Amino acid sequence: NPRAGQELHPMSNFTRIMNRASRMGVRMASTGFEKEAQFLTSTRIQRARLDWPAGDKPSAKSFPSIASIDVAYKIQNAAIAGSQKDLGKVVGWKVGASNEKAINALQLKEPFRGPLFGNYVVSNKNAETPTSLHWDDLGSALVAAELEFCFRLGKPLPARSTPYSEDEVWDAVSEVIPAIEIAATRAPAIVPLKPESINSAVADFALHGALILGTPVKASSVARQSLPGVAARLELV
């Protein structure tokens, strides 16, 4: 279940993904996919690159075959249960395919989610001080650097049969945080995302590389309807 103090992003389809998270929960029991989860975790730590798709003759450098989005989530859950020593605790969740156009293009039923591991989240509350991030330490292939809004929950949203309304979800948000997400993958051929690669991308930590958090703003001072129209600029030097 989504818990207080966790970050989630972005706001588009926020209520939708939160309701799914409440229905599914985060199961830490055995999923039957611990081998695949450990393989992807080790690949990330060792800075290895994987071949995708595996083809007729898979090797030690081949990305595991992911049959469905449900299998991808089981691999995620297995990684969460067994990799916190290496990757850090789960401190939040990312949301992907957060608009109808992306959902339809990837032939999904809803946005997808992925864990944010503590060892790959950097906080910078001083807007005047640059944040340094050593890409070589992430052990991944760079996909994109994206400007995002993160939402920190001030109270939990426990699982229930009735979907949460957007007002209820927003009432649980304590802070809005500008952020930069570094999207990454162990298998560069997965991107650009397409229907045949989306299951692999979700299993691969939903393409999460790292997250840099800026200065938090109290949610009570934010007009949520204005967030989609906020202009932003990212400069890479």
C-alpha beads as a LAMMPS data file, in Angstrom:
LAMMPS data file: protein, C-alpha beads

237 atoms
236 bonds

1 atom types
1 bond types

-500.0 500.0 xlo xhi
-500.0 500.0 ylo yhi
-500.0 500.0 zlo zhi

Masses

1 110.0

Atoms # bond

1 1 1 0.000 0.000 0.000
2 1 1 1.183 3.586 -0.563
3 1 1 2.602 4.837 2.729
4 1 1 3.172 8.240 4.285
5 1 1 6.541 9.758 3.448
6 1 1 6.821 8.097 0.046
7 1 1 7.297 9.985 -3.225
8 1 1 5.271 9.344 -6.342
9 1 1 5.229 11.078 -9.731
10 1 1 3.852 12.493 -11.983
11 1 1 0.374 13.940 -11.212
12 1 1 -1.213 12.962 -14.543
13 1 1 -3.244 9.799 -13.901
14 1 1 -1.997 10.007 -10.287
15 1 1 -5.324 8.892 -8.831
16 1 1 -5.536 6.010 -11.298
17 1 1 -2.152 4.555 -10.417
18 1 1 -2.718 5.059 -6.695
19 1 1 -5.943 3.085 -6.835
20 1 1 -4.165 0.229 -8.602
21 1 1 -1.362 0.322 -6.033
22 1 1 -3.926 0.108 -3.244
23 1 1 -5.640 -2.856 -4.886
24 1 1 -2.413 -4.762 -5.520
25 1 1 -0.320 -3.726 -2.539
26 1 1 3.411 -4.476 -2.461
27 1 1 3.782 -8.176 -1.759
28 1 1 7.054 -9.160 -0.176
29 1 1 6.351 -12.926 -0.178
30 1 1 7.988 -15.264 -2.690
31 1 1 6.848 -14.526 -6.236
32 1 1 8.586 -17.396 -8.014
33 1 1 10.711 -14.930 -9.984
34 1 1 13.584 -14.376 -7.558
35 1 1 16.132 -15.664 -10.084
36 1 1 15.150 -13.078 -12.701
37 1 1 15.041 -10.321 -10.082
38 1 1 18.524 -11.164 -8.806
39 1 1 19.834 -11.307 -12.368
40 1 1 18.571 -7.803 -13.183
41 1 1 19.818 -6.459 -9.844
42 1 1 23.275 -7.951 -10.354
43 1 1 23.393 -6.612 -13.892
44 1 1 22.670 -3.125 -12.583
45 1 1 25.321 -3.317 -9.875
46 1 1 27.944 -4.774 -12.230
47 1 1 27.254 -2.120 -14.902
48 1 1 26.619 -4.844 -17.462
49 1 1 24.627 -4.483 -20.674
50 1 1 22.045 -7.011 -21.805
51 1 1 20.873 -8.131 -25.224
52 1 1 17.195 -7.695 -26.044
53 1 1 15.352 -9.604 -27.339
54 1 1 17.114 -12.813 -26.354
55 1 1 16.369 -14.554 -29.667
56 1 1 16.463 -18.299 -30.279
57 1 1 19.771 -18.804 -28.447
58 1 1 19.684 -16.843 -25.172
59 1 1 22.979 -16.372 -23.360
60 1 1 24.234 -15.076 -20.017
61 1 1 23.949 -11.590 -21.526
62 1 1 20.343 -11.995 -22.642
63 1 1 17.477 -10.117 -21.013
64 1 1 14.999 -12.569 -19.391
65 1 1 11.833 -13.301 -21.354
66 1 1 8.886 -11.453 -19.760
67 1 1 5.561 -12.985 -20.764
68 1 1 3.195 -10.336 -19.381
69 1 1 2.905 -7.137 -17.379
70 1 1 1.868 -9.230 -14.351
71 1 1 5.105 -11.213 -14.590
72 1 1 7.025 -7.926 -14.825
73 1 1 5.469 -6.771 -11.543
74 1 1 6.267 -10.098 -9.874
75 1 1 9.912 -9.602 -10.838
76 1 1 9.788 -6.070 -9.422
77 1 1 8.338 -7.370 -6.161
78 1 1 10.989 -10.064 -5.924
79 1 1 13.682 -7.409 -6.428
80 1 1 12.135 -5.267 -3.701
81 1 1 12.143 -8.213 -1.302
82 1 1 15.674 -9.365 -2.023
83 1 1 17.726 -6.379 -3.159
84 1 1 17.320 -3.674 -0.522
85 1 1 20.825 -4.314 0.816
86 1 1 22.291 -3.478 -2.592
87 1 1 19.804 -0.916 -3.923
88 1 1 18.421 0.593 -0.721
89 1 1 14.915 0.611 0.675
90 1 1 11.979 1.539 -1.522
91 1 1 11.307 5.214 -0.754
92 1 1 8.677 5.851 -3.399
93 1 1 7.276 4.914 -6.782
94 1 1 7.531 6.271 -10.305
95 1 1 4.663 6.372 -12.779
96 1 1 5.154 5.746 -16.486
97 1 1 2.842 6.142 -19.495
98 1 1 0.969 8.779 -17.526
99 1 1 -1.347 9.951 -20.304
100 1 1 -3.878 8.292 -22.574
101 1 1 -1.747 8.712 -25.708
102 1 1 1.160 6.799 -24.150
103 1 1 -1.145 4.148 -22.684
104 1 1 -2.716 3.497 -26.074
105 1 1 0.596 3.512 -27.938
106 1 1 2.000 0.839 -25.605
107 1 1 -1.272 -1.116 -25.639
108 1 1 -1.601 -0.892 -21.869
109 1 1 -4.738 -0.690 -19.769
110 1 1 -3.312 1.902 -17.374
111 1 1 -0.041 3.639 -16.412
112 1 1 2.788 1.418 -15.179
113 1 1 4.756 1.804 -11.959
114 1 1 8.273 1.151 -10.708
115 1 1 10.108 1.333 -7.360
116 1 1 12.432 4.170 -6.377
117 1 1 15.331 2.690 -4.405
118 1 1 16.914 4.858 -1.725
119 1 1 20.483 4.463 -2.973
120 1 1 19.461 6.108 -6.253
121 1 1 17.557 9.093 -4.871
122 1 1 19.462 12.330 -4.267
123 1 1 17.949 15.269 -2.363
124 1 1 19.032 18.846 -3.080
125 1 1 17.044 21.360 -1.048
126 1 1 19.323 24.275 -1.975
127 1 1 18.332 25.488 -5.428
128 1 1 21.520 27.565 -5.685
129 1 1 23.842 24.595 -5.216
130 1 1 24.341 22.162 -8.120
131 1 1 23.890 18.446 -7.532
132 1 1 26.544 16.073 -8.834
133 1 1 25.609 12.582 -9.928
134 1 1 28.252 10.172 -11.164
135 1 1 26.600 8.238 -13.947
136 1 1 29.210 5.465 -13.903
137 1 1 28.075 4.555 -10.400
138 1 1 24.571 3.699 -11.626
139 1 1 25.568 0.816 -13.841
140 1 1 22.948 1.572 -16.488
141 1 1 22.534 2.790 -20.034
142 1 1 21.196 6.345 -20.153
143 1 1 17.797 6.708 -21.786
144 1 1 16.672 10.232 -20.888
145 1 1 16.804 13.040 -18.355
146 1 1 13.263 14.192 -17.571
147 1 1 11.778 17.017 -15.529
148 1 1 9.108 15.749 -13.160
149 1 1 6.882 16.597 -10.222
150 1 1 7.111 14.257 -7.246
151 1 1 4.423 14.022 -4.589
152 1 1 5.261 13.125 -0.993
153 1 1 2.455 11.532 0.955
154 1 1 1.698 12.879 4.408
155 1 1 -0.673 10.059 5.301
156 1 1 -1.240 6.519 4.032
157 1 1 -3.832 5.423 1.492
158 1 1 -4.801 1.945 2.722
159 1 1 -6.231 -0.643 0.364
160 1 1 -10.009 -0.549 -0.010
161 1 1 -12.645 -1.773 -2.446
162 1 1 -13.846 1.728 -3.409
163 1 1 -11.481 3.702 -5.689
164 1 1 -10.008 6.901 -4.265
165 1 1 -11.150 10.160 -5.792
166 1 1 -8.615 12.703 -6.983
167 1 1 -9.591 14.982 -4.092
168 1 1 -8.900 12.197 -1.592
169 1 1 -5.520 11.427 -3.129
170 1 1 -4.539 15.086 -3.215
171 1 1 -5.602 15.434 0.435
172 1 1 -3.005 12.776 1.299
173 1 1 -0.183 14.706 -0.440
174 1 1 1.913 16.796 1.943
175 1 1 4.546 18.184 -0.468
176 1 1 5.131 18.718 -4.174
177 1 1 8.776 18.392 -5.206
178 1 1 10.364 19.444 -8.508
179 1 1 12.701 16.698 -9.665
180 1 1 14.890 15.340 -12.432
181 1 1 14.534 11.669 -13.259
182 1 1 17.344 9.842 -14.998
183 1 1 15.658 7.106 -16.999
184 1 1 17.873 4.095 -17.595
185 1 1 17.886 0.464 -18.653
186 1 1 20.104 -2.580 -18.593
187 1 1 19.165 -3.290 -22.238
188 1 1 19.412 -0.224 -24.529
189 1 1 17.474 -1.972 -27.332
190 1 1 14.329 -1.860 -25.163
191 1 1 13.911 1.814 -26.031
192 1 1 12.159 3.566 -27.591
193 1 1 9.358 1.798 -25.771
194 1 1 6.943 -0.236 -27.849
195 1 1 4.260 -2.845 -27.079
196 1 1 6.682 -5.741 -27.515
197 1 1 9.269 -4.251 -25.115
198 1 1 7.092 -2.676 -22.415
199 1 1 6.956 -5.813 -20.232
200 1 1 10.753 -5.972 -20.181
201 1 1 10.985 -2.261 -19.412
202 1 1 8.628 -2.582 -16.435
203 1 1 10.547 -5.581 -15.093
204 1 1 13.753 -3.538 -15.484
205 1 1 12.678 -1.282 -12.590
206 1 1 10.365 0.612 -14.976
207 1 1 13.456 2.233 -16.529
208 1 1 14.388 3.984 -13.288
209 1 1 18.021 5.047 -13.045
210 1 1 18.109 7.832 -10.475
211 1 1 15.994 10.655 -9.078
212 1 1 17.214 14.095 -8.029
213 1 1 14.802 15.912 -5.718
214 1 1 14.650 19.697 -5.511
215 1 1 13.155 21.991 -2.875
216 1 1 9.796 20.711 -1.527
217 1 1 6.727 22.962 -1.608
218 1 1 3.780 22.435 0.718
219 1 1 0.870 20.929 -1.183
220 1 1 -1.523 23.345 0.523
221 1 1 0.130 26.211 -1.385
222 1 1 -0.050 24.490 -4.791
223 1 1 -2.945 24.759 -7.232
224 1 1 -2.926 21.222 -8.599
225 1 1 -4.888 22.173 -11.717
226 1 1 -1.990 24.407 -12.779
227 1 1 0.699 21.705 -12.610
228 1 1 0.264 20.344 -16.173
229 1 1 0.861 23.832 -17.569
230 1 1 4.034 24.646 -15.626
231 1 1 6.899 25.593 -17.966
232 1 1 10.308 24.069 -17.282
233 1 1 13.759 24.049 -18.860
234 1 1 16.561 21.518 -18.476
235 1 1 20.133 22.443 -19.359
236 1 1 22.812 19.760 -19.681
237 1 1 26.395 20.966 -19.366

Bonds

1 1 1 2
2 1 2 3
3 1 3 4
4 1 4 5
5 1 5 6
6 1 6 7
7 1 7 8
8 1 8 9
9 1 9 10
10 1 10 11
11 1 11 12
12 1 12 13
13 1 13 14
14 1 14 15
15 1 15 16
16 1 16 17
17 1 17 18
18 1 18 19
19 1 19 20
20 1 20 21
21 1 21 22
22 1 22 23
23 1 23 24
24 1 24 25
25 1 25 26
26 1 26 27
27 1 27 28
28 1 28 29
29 1 29 30
30 1 30 31
31 1 31 32
32 1 32 33
33 1 33 34
34 1 34 35
35 1 35 36
36 1 36 37
37 1 37 38
38 1 38 39
39 1 39 40
40 1 40 41
41 1 41 42
42 1 42 43
43 1 43 44
44 1 44 45
45 1 45 46
46 1 46 47
47 1 47 48
48 1 48 49
49 1 49 50
50 1 50 51
51 1 51 52
52 1 52 53
53 1 53 54
54 1 54 55
55 1 55 56
56 1 56 57
57 1 57 58
58 1 58 59
59 1 59 60
60 1 60 61
61 1 61 62
62 1 62 63
63 1 63 64
64 1 64 65
65 1 65 66
66 1 66 67
67 1 67 68
68 1 68 69
69 1 69 70
70 1 70 71
71 1 71 72
72 1 72 73
73 1 73 74
74 1 74 75
75 1 75 76
76 1 76 77
77 1 77 78
78 1 78 79
79 1 79 80
80 1 80 81
81 1 81 82
82 1 82 83
83 1 83 84
84 1 84 85
85 1 85 86
86 1 86 87
87 1 87 88
88 1 88 89
89 1 89 90
90 1 90 91
91 1 91 92
92 1 92 93
93 1 93 94
94 1 94 95
95 1 95 96
96 1 96 97
97 1 97 98
98 1 98 99
99 1 99 100
100 1 100 101
101 1 101 102
102 1 102 103
103 1 103 104
104 1 104 105
105 1 105 106
106 1 106 107
107 1 107 108
108 1 108 109
109 1 109 110
110 1 110 111
111 1 111 112
112 1 112 113
113 1 113 114
114 1 114 115
115 1 115 116
116 1 116 117
117 1 117 118
118 1 118 119
119 1 119 120
120 1 120 121
121 1 121 122
122 1 122 123
123 1 123 124
124 1 124 125
125 1 125 126
126 1 126 127
127 1 127 128
128 1 128 129
129 1 129 130
130 1 130 131
131 1 131 132
132 1 132 133
133 1 133 134
134 1 134 135
135 1 135 136
136 1 136 137
137 1 137 138
138 1 138 139
139 1 139 140
140 1 140 141
141 1 141 142
142 1 142 143
143 1 143 144
144 1 144 145
145 1 145 146
146 1 146 147
147 1 147 148
148 1 148 149
149 1 149 150
150 1 150 151
151 1 151 152
152 1 152 153
153 1 153 154
154 1 154 155
155 1 155 156
156 1 156 157
157 1 157 158
158 1 158 159
159 1 159 160
160 1 160 161
161 1 161 162
162 1 162 163
163 1 163 164
164 1 164 165
165 1 165 166
166 1 166 167
167 1 167 168
168 1 168 169
169 1 169 170
170 1 170 171
171 1 171 172
172 1 172 173
173 1 173 174
174 1 174 175
175 1 175 176
176 1 176 177
177 1 177 178
178 1 178 179
179 1 179 180
180 1 180 181
181 1 181 182
182 1 182 183
183 1 183 184
184 1 184 185
185 1 185 186
186 1 186 187
187 1 187 188
188 1 188 189
189 1 189 190
190 1 190 191
191 1 191 192
192 1 192 193
193 1 193 194
194 1 194 195
195 1 195 196
196 1 196 197
197 1 197 198
198 1 198 199
199 1 199 200
200 1 200 201
201 1 201 202
202 1 202 203
203 1 203 204
204 1 204 205
205 1 205 206
206 1 206 207
207 1 207 208
208 1 208 209
209 1 209 210
210 1 210 211
211 1 211 212
212 1 212 213
213 1 213 214
214 1 214 215
215 1 215 216
216 1 216 217
217 1 217 218
218 1 218 219
219 1 219 220
220 1 220 221
221 1 221 222
222 1 222 223
223 1 223 224
224 1 224 225
225 1 225 226
226 1 226 227
227 1 227 228
228 1 228 229
229 1 229 230
230 1 230 231
231 1 231 232
232 1 232 233
233 1 233 234
234 1 234 235
235 1 235 236
236 1 236 237
